[in-house]
Amino acid sequence: MHVIVGSGAIGSHVARILVERGERVRVITRGGSGPESPQVERVAADASDAGRLIELTRDAEVIYNCANPKYTEWADKWFPMNDAMIAAAKASGAVYAITGNLYGYGPQTDGRMTEHTPLTAVGRKGKIRIKMWQDALASGVRTTEVRGSDYVGAGAASVFSLVLLPAIHKGRAAWGPANMDLPHTFTYTGDMARTLVTLARDERAWGQAWHVPSPAPITIRQMAARYCEIAGVPQVKVHSLPRLVMRAAGLVVPMAREVAEMDYQFYAPFHMDSTHTERTFDLAPTGLDVALREVADDAVATAARRM
């Protein structure tokens, strides 16, 4: 039994990989959503309820933390959920595999990050991620954290999907809270899921954090151009919003404030090095064009469903 908390882009990918391998899968979300498959049991439950989670993971081999609270809910929801999943892993003896990100590192002078980069973030969300990982390590459970950069793939939420894609498919110029001409690492959601599943069962991964194998950095402008070519849609102009715009909006809009806190990732080079993971586990990143083709196909399918 593999238990996945969360059914977003990552959780759903993890479920599909496990089903393909013949595993029994239980997906836990507040509303009981998840991939439809005879091998997937979907359960509605509050992931911060430790008692209920312990009951639902009693026979689990791995517990995958693929939850994704809204930015504005991080301070209230992450710690109770993380604590409950740690308690469940401790009670069942399961491996606790965490979907991580790069927030804990904070801004880097040269924009490069490896697994050995110190966790020195001073921002609120970065500090939350640091404590979550430290709490998992201190708990004594077998745990690993797989860290990825901004996602690309069907259903992924990132600057690319939230800002560029809507503009591209409307044939309009795109304005984003980023410098569009600086190199940035993007992680394919399928690679995050594949790495989680692989490392959860490999004791070499336990007690450490790892970076998802990801393609070489690319500028957002280049990525937009490649997507338009792959999707067969006209090229659009891509513009950078001045950094102060989102920060000013954050004075009155909570979500804008949360986004502005992380804007250092998009106004400077941002390079996640995944060499260590690739060499240790013989993994390689999926080509960016494959990920963009998945996004394009998903956009077509979504448009067809709305007709």
C-alpha positions in Angstrom: 0.0 0.0 0.0 1.3 3.4 -1.0 -0.5 6.4 0.5 -0.4 9.8 -1.3 -1.6 12.9 0.5 -2.7 15.3 -2.3 -4.0 14.8 -5.8 -2.6 17.8 -7.7 -0.2 17.5 -10.6 2.5 15.7 -8.5 0.2 13.4 -6.5 -1.7 12.3 -9.5 1.6 11.5 -11.4 2.8 9.5 -8.4 -0.4 7.5 -8.3 -0.2 6.8 -12.1 3.4 5.6 -11.8 2.5 3.3 -8.9 -0.6 1.9 -10.6 1.5 1.1 -13.7 3.8 -0.9 -11.4 0.9 -2.9 -10.0 0.9 -1.2 -6.6 -2.2 -0.6 -4.4 -2.6 3.2 -3.9 -4.7 5.2 -1.5 -5.1 9.0 -2.2 -6.1 11.2 0.6 -7.5 14.7 0.0 -10.0 16.9 1.8 -12.6 16.4 -0.9 -11.8 12.8 -1.9 -10.5 13.6 -5.3 -7.8 11.7 -7.2 -7.1 9.7 -10.4 -9.8 7.3 -11.4 -8.5 3.7 -11.4 -9.5 0.4 -9.8 -6.2 0.4 -8.1 -6.6 3.8 -6.6 -8.7 4.2 -3.4 -9.8 7.8 -2.9 -10.5 8.9 0.6 -11.8 12.2 1.9 -10.0 13.2 5.1 -8.2 16.1 6.8 -4.5 15.5 6.5 -3.8 17.5 9.6 -5.9 15.1 11.7 -3.1 12.8 13.0 -5.4 10.2 14.5 -7.4 9.8 11.2 -4.2 9.8 9.2 -2.6 7.1 11.4 -5.7 5.0 10.8 -5.6 5.5 7.0 -1.9 4.7 6.7 -1.7 1.7 9.1 -0.5 -0.7 6.3 1.4 1.9 4.3 4.9 1.1 2.8 5.4 4.8 1.8 3.6 8.0 2.6 4.0 10.6 -0.1 3.5 14.3 1.0 2.2 15.8 -2.2 0.0 18.3 -0.5 0.0 21.9 -1.7 -1.8 24.5 0.5 -2.4 28.0 -0.9 0.4 30.4 -0.3 -1.8 32.4 2.0 -2.5 29.3 4.1 1.1 28.0 4.5 1.6 29.4 8.1 -1.7 27.8 9.3 -1.7 24.5 7.4 1.7 23.2 6.7 2.9 22.4 10.2 -0.2 20.5 11.4 -0.1 18.5 8.1 3.6 17.8 8.3 3.3 16.8 11.9 0.4 14.4 11.2 2.2 12.7 8.3 5.3 12.3 10.5 3.2 10.7 13.2 1.6 8.4 10.6 4.9 7.3 9.3 6.2 6.7 12.8 3.1 4.6 13.7 3.2 2.5 10.5 6.9 2.3 9.9 6.4 3.8 6.5 8.9 5.8 4.6 8.0 9.5 4.5 8.7 11.0 1.0 8.3 14.7 0.8 7.7 16.8 -2.3 10.0 19.7 -1.6 11.1 22.9 -3.3 14.1 25.4 -3.2 12.6 28.0 -0.9 14.8 26.9 2.0 18.0 28.0 0.3 16.9 31.6 -0.1 18.6 34.0 -2.6 22.0 32.9 -3.8 24.8 35.2 -5.0 25.4 33.3 -8.2 21.9 31.8 -8.5 23.2 28.2 -8.3 21.9 25.6 -5.8 23.1 22.1 -5.0 21.9 19.8 -2.2 24.9 21.1 -0.2 23.7 24.7 -0.4 23.0 25.9 3.2 19.4 26.4 4.2 19.7 30.1 4.9 16.3 31.5 3.8 15.0 34.4 5.9 11.6 34.7 4.2 8.5 33.3 5.9 7.8 30.5 3.4 11.5 29.5 3.2 11.6 29.2 7.0 8.5 27.1 7.0 10.1 24.6 4.5 13.3 24.5 6.5 11.4 23.6 9.7 9.3 21.0 8.0 12.4 19.2 6.8 14.2 19.6 10.1 11.2 18.2 11.9 11.0 15.2 9.6 14.7 14.5 10.1 14.5 14.8 13.9 11.5 12.5 14.1 13.5 9.3 13.5 11.3 8.2 10.6 12.9 7.0 7.4 12.5 10.1 5.3 13.7 11.8 2.1 12.9 15.2 0.5 12.9 15.6 -3.3 13.3 19.3 -4.3 12.3 20.7 -7.6 12.2 24.1 -9.2 9.2 25.7 -10.9 7.0 23.1 -12.5 6.1 22.6 -16.1 3.7 19.9 -17.1 -0.1 19.3 -17.4 -1.8 20.8 -14.4 1.3 22.4 -13.0 1.1 25.8 -11.3 3.9 28.2 -12.1 4.7 31.6 -13.6 4.6 29.8 -17.0 1.2 28.2 -16.6 -0.5 31.0 -14.6 0.8 34.0 -16.6 2.2 33.0 -20.0 -0.2 30.2 -21.0 -3.4 32.2 -20.7 -1.9 35.1 -22.8 -0.5 32.7 -25.4 -3.8 31.0 -26.0 -5.6 34.3 -26.2 -3.0 35.6 -28.7 -2.1 38.5 -26.4 1.1 39.9 -25.1 2.1 38.4 -21.8 3.3 40.4 -18.8 4.9 38.5 -16.0 6.5 39.3 -12.6 9.9 38.2 -13.8 12.9 39.1 -15.9 12.1 37.2 -19.0 15.7 37.0 -20.2 17.5 35.3 -17.3 18.2 31.6 -17.1 15.8 29.6 -14.9 15.5 25.9 -14.1 12.1 24.3 -14.7 11.2 20.9 -13.4 8.9 18.5 -15.2 6.1 17.3 -12.9 6.6 13.7 -14.2 10.3 13.8 -13.2 9.4 15.0 -9.7 6.9 12.0 -9.4 9.3 9.5 -10.8 12.1 10.7 -8.5 9.9 10.5 -5.5 8.8 6.9 -6.2 12.4 5.9 -7.0 14.0 7.4 -3.9 11.3 6.4 -1.5 12.3 2.8 -1.9 16.1 3.3 -2.0 17.7 3.5 1.4 20.6 5.5 0.0 18.1 8.4 -0.3 16.8 8.3 3.3 17.9 11.1 5.7 18.9 13.4 2.8 17.4 15.9 0.4 17.8 15.5 -3.4 17.2 17.6 -6.5 14.9 16.4 -9.2 16.7 15.7 -12.5 15.8 18.8 -14.5 16.8 20.2 -18.0 19.3 23.0 -18.4 18.1 26.4 -17.4 16.2 28.4 -20.0 14.8 31.9 -20.1 11.1 32.4 -19.8 11.1 34.2 -23.2 12.8 31.2 -24.8 10.4 28.8 -23.1 7.4 30.8 -24.4 8.7 30.7 -27.9 9.3 26.9 -27.8 5.9 26.3 -26.5 4.2 28.4 -29.2 6.2 26.4 -31.8 5.2 23.0 -30.3 1.6 24.0 -29.8 1.4 25.4 -33.3 0.1 28.8 -32.2 1.4 32.3 -33.1 4.3 33.7 -31.2 3.4 36.3 -28.6 5.4 39.2 -27.1 6.6 38.6 -23.6 7.2 41.6 -21.2 8.6 41.9 -17.7 6.7 43.7 -15.0 8.9 46.0 -12.9 9.6 44.3 -9.6 7.9 47.1 -7.6 4.5 46.4 -9.2 3.9 43.1 -7.4 5.4 44.5 -4.2 3.1 47.5 -4.3 0.1 45.2 -5.0 1.1 43.2 -2.0 0.3 46.1 0.3 -3.4 45.4 -0.2 -3.6 41.9 -1.9 -2.5 39.0 0.3 -1.6 36.6 -2.6 0.4 39.3 -4.3 2.3 39.8 -1.1 3.1 36.1 -0.9 4.3 36.0 -4.6 6.4 39.1 -4.1 8.2 37.4 -1.2 9.6 34.8 -3.6 10.3 37.2 -6.5 14.1 36.9 -6.1 13.8 33.6 -8.0 12.7 35.4 -11.2 14.7 38.6 -11.1 18.1 36.9 -11.0 19.6 33.7 -12.5 18.1 30.6 -10.9 19.9 27.4 -11.5 19.2 24.1 -9.7 21.9 21.5 -10.1 20.6 18.0 -10.1 23.9 16.2 -11.0 24.1 14.4 -7.7 20.7 12.8 -8.0 21.3 11.8 -11.6 24.6 10.1 -10.9 23.5 8.4 -7.7 20.3 6.9 -8.9 21.0 6.7 -12.7 18.2 9.1 -13.5 18.0 11.7 -16.3 15.6 14.6 -16.9 12.9 14.4 -19.5 13.4 16.8 -22.4 11.7 20.1 -22.0 9.9 19.7 -25.4 8.2 16.5 -24.0 6.9 18.5 -21.0 5.7 21.4 -23.2 4.0 18.9 -25.6 2.2 17.5 -22.6 1.1 21.0 -21.7 -0.1 21.7 -25.2 -2.1 18.5 -25.5 -3.7 19.2 -22.1 -4.7 22.7 -23.3 -6.4 21.2 -26.3 -8.2 18.6 -24.3 -9.3 21.2 -21.7 -10.7 23.4 -24.5 -12.5 20.5 -26.0 -14.2 19.6 -22.7 -15.5 23.2 -22.4 -17.1 23.2 -25.8 
